[in-house]
Amino acid sequence: MAIASPVKCHSSSPPPVLITAGVIASELGQPIHRVVRVLATRPWIKPAALAGRIRLFDRRAIEQVRAELVAIDRRRVPLGQGGAA
C-alpha cells in the first residue's frame, strides 16, 4: 500500500496582516483606552479574527477608528467655552 503525498496548497496571495488594538493606538498616536473604547462601542468596526480573547483587526480598522476619534474630538467643547459657570 502506497502512502499518498500531502496535498500542496499554493495561495496566490500572502496571509492577511492582522493587528491588535494596541497597534492601532500606536499608529494613531492615541492612548489605548480611547481606541479600546471606540472598538467596544462601534459595532460596525468588527474584528477580522479572534486569537483566544484577543480581537485582531485588518488595516481598514485604523482608518475607521481614526474617523471615529476625529468625530469625538469635533463634538467636544473646548475647555473654558461651555458648561456651567
Short mmCIF file of the C-alpha atoms (twelve columns), coordinates in Angstrom:
data_MODEL
# 
_entry.id   MODEL 
# 
loop_
_atom_site.group_PDB 
_atom_site.id 
_atom_site.type_symbol 
_atom_site.label_atom_id 
_atom_site.label_alt_id 
_atom_site.label_comp_id 
_atom_site.label_asym_id 
_atom_site.label_seq_id 
_atom_site.Cartn_x 
_atom_site.Cartn_y 
_atom_site.Cartn_z 
_atom_site.pdbx_PDB_model_num 
ATOM 1  C CA . MET A 1  0.000   0.000  0.000  1 
ATOM 2  C CA . ALA A 2  1.439   3.352  -1.047 1 
ATOM 3  C CA . ILE A 3  1.326   6.464  1.104  1 
ATOM 4  C CA . ALA A 4  -0.296  9.440  -0.569 1 
ATOM 5  C CA . SER A 5  1.771   12.565 -0.729 1 
ATOM 6  C CA . PRO A 6  0.393   15.579 1.151  1 
ATOM 7  C CA . VAL A 7  -1.748  17.969 -0.825 1 
ATOM 8  C CA . LYS A 8  0.107   21.185 -1.532 1 
ATOM 9  C CA . CYS A 9  -1.974  24.291 -1.320 1 
ATOM 10 C CA . HIS A 10 -0.492  27.242 -3.139 1 
ATOM 11 C CA . SER A 11 -2.046  30.519 -2.227 1 
ATOM 12 C CA . SER A 12 -1.625  33.335 -4.710 1 
ATOM 13 C CA . SER A 13 -1.758  35.989 -2.006 1 
ATOM 14 C CA . PRO A 14 0.058   36.206 1.324  1 
ATOM 15 C CA . PRO A 15 -1.947  35.773 4.516  1 
ATOM 16 C CA . PRO A 16 -3.560  38.982 5.803  1 
ATOM 17 C CA . VAL A 17 -1.673  41.010 8.371  1 
ATOM 18 C CA . LEU A 18 -3.885  41.436 11.413 1 
ATOM 19 C CA . ILE A 19 -3.283  43.944 14.189 1 
ATOM 20 C CA . THR A 20 -4.365  44.460 17.785 1 
ATOM 21 C CA . ALA A 21 -5.965  47.482 19.416 1 
ATOM 22 C CA . GLY A 22 -2.544  48.370 20.822 1 
ATOM 23 C CA . VAL A 23 -1.031  48.546 17.348 1 
ATOM 24 C CA . ILE A 24 -3.918  50.733 16.180 1 
ATOM 25 C CA . ALA A 25 -3.366  53.062 19.157 1 
ATOM 26 C CA . SER A 26 0.350   53.224 18.424 1 
ATOM 27 C CA . GLU A 27 -0.146  54.005 14.732 1 
ATOM 28 C CA . LEU A 28 -2.681  56.726 15.534 1 
ATOM 29 C CA . GLY A 29 -0.625  58.184 18.391 1 
ATOM 30 C CA . GLN A 30 -3.585  57.825 20.755 1 
ATOM 31 C CA . PRO A 31 -3.887  56.364 24.260 1 
ATOM 32 C CA . ILE A 32 -5.004  52.755 24.109 1 
ATOM 33 C CA . HIS A 33 -8.051  53.415 26.299 1 
ATOM 34 C CA . ARG A 34 -9.535  55.689 23.609 1 
ATOM 35 C CA . VAL A 35 -9.042  53.106 20.877 1 
ATOM 36 C CA . VAL A 36 -10.426 50.265 23.011 1 
ATOM 37 C CA . ARG A 37 -13.482 52.384 23.860 1 
ATOM 38 C CA . VAL A 38 -14.149 53.139 20.172 1 
ATOM 39 C CA . LEU A 39 -13.759 49.465 19.245 1 
ATOM 40 C CA . ALA A 40 -16.090 48.409 22.070 1 
ATOM 41 C CA . THR A 41 -18.849 50.914 21.260 1 
ATOM 42 C CA . ARG A 42 -18.873 50.863 17.440 1 
ATOM 43 C CA . PRO A 43 -20.397 47.553 16.335 1 
ATOM 44 C CA . TRP A 44 -19.607 48.263 12.680 1 
ATOM 45 C CA . ILE A 45 -15.860 48.050 13.391 1 
ATOM 46 C CA . LYS A 46 -15.620 44.281 13.571 1 
ATOM 47 C CA . PRO A 47 -12.547 42.170 14.266 1 
ATOM 48 C CA . ALA A 48 -11.265 40.185 11.294 1 
ATOM 49 C CA . ALA A 49 -10.289 37.279 13.552 1 
ATOM 50 C CA . LEU A 50 -10.041 36.159 17.152 1 
ATOM 51 C CA . ALA A 51 -6.981  34.607 18.783 1 
ATOM 52 C CA . GLY A 52 -8.316  33.378 22.085 1 
ATOM 53 C CA . ARG A 53 -9.759  36.516 23.654 1 
ATOM 54 C CA . ILE A 54 -7.636  38.848 21.544 1 
ATOM 55 C CA . ARG A 55 -9.506  40.673 18.788 1 
ATOM 56 C CA . LEU A 56 -7.468  41.120 15.622 1 
ATOM 57 C CA . PHE A 57 -8.329  43.787 13.083 1 
ATOM 58 C CA . ASP A 58 -7.383  44.401 9.472  1 
ATOM 59 C CA . ARG A 59 -5.783  47.614 8.232  1 
ATOM 60 C CA . ARG A 60 -9.171  49.190 7.410  1 
ATOM 61 C CA . ALA A 61 -9.900  49.400 11.138 1 
ATOM 62 C CA . ILE A 62 -7.162  52.021 11.562 1 
ATOM 63 C CA . GLU A 63 -8.978  54.475 9.322  1 
ATOM 64 C CA . GLN A 64 -12.352 53.631 10.861 1 
ATOM 65 C CA . VAL A 65 -11.023 54.272 14.372 1 
ATOM 66 C CA . ARG A 66 -9.268  57.453 13.194 1 
ATOM 67 C CA . ALA A 67 -12.558 58.760 11.749 1 
ATOM 68 C CA . GLU A 68 -14.423 57.989 14.978 1 
ATOM 69 C CA . LEU A 69 -11.786 59.715 17.134 1 
ATOM 70 C CA . VAL A 70 -11.886 62.793 14.881 1 
ATOM 71 C CA . ALA A 71 -15.684 62.871 15.200 1 
ATOM 72 C CA . ILE A 72 -15.439 62.590 19.000 1 
ATOM 73 C CA . ASP A 73 -12.888 65.413 19.160 1 
ATOM 74 C CA . ARG A 74 -15.018 67.581 16.873 1 
ATOM 75 C CA . ARG A 75 -18.048 67.196 19.170 1 
ATOM 76 C CA . ARG A 76 -16.027 68.028 22.256 1 
ATOM 77 C CA . VAL A 77 -16.456 71.536 23.674 1 
ATOM 78 C CA . PRO A 78 -13.088 73.300 24.129 1 
ATOM 79 C CA . LEU A 79 -12.055 73.839 27.745 1 
ATOM 80 C CA . GLY A 80 -13.493 77.080 29.115 1 
ATOM 81 C CA . GLN A 81 -16.045 77.508 26.300 1 
ATOM 82 C CA . GLY A 82 -19.072 75.732 27.655 1 
ATOM 83 C CA . GLY A 83 -20.826 74.133 30.548 1 
ATOM 84 C CA . ALA A 84 -21.944 75.725 33.766 1 
ATOM 85 C CA . ALA A 85 -20.132 78.790 35.031 1 
# 
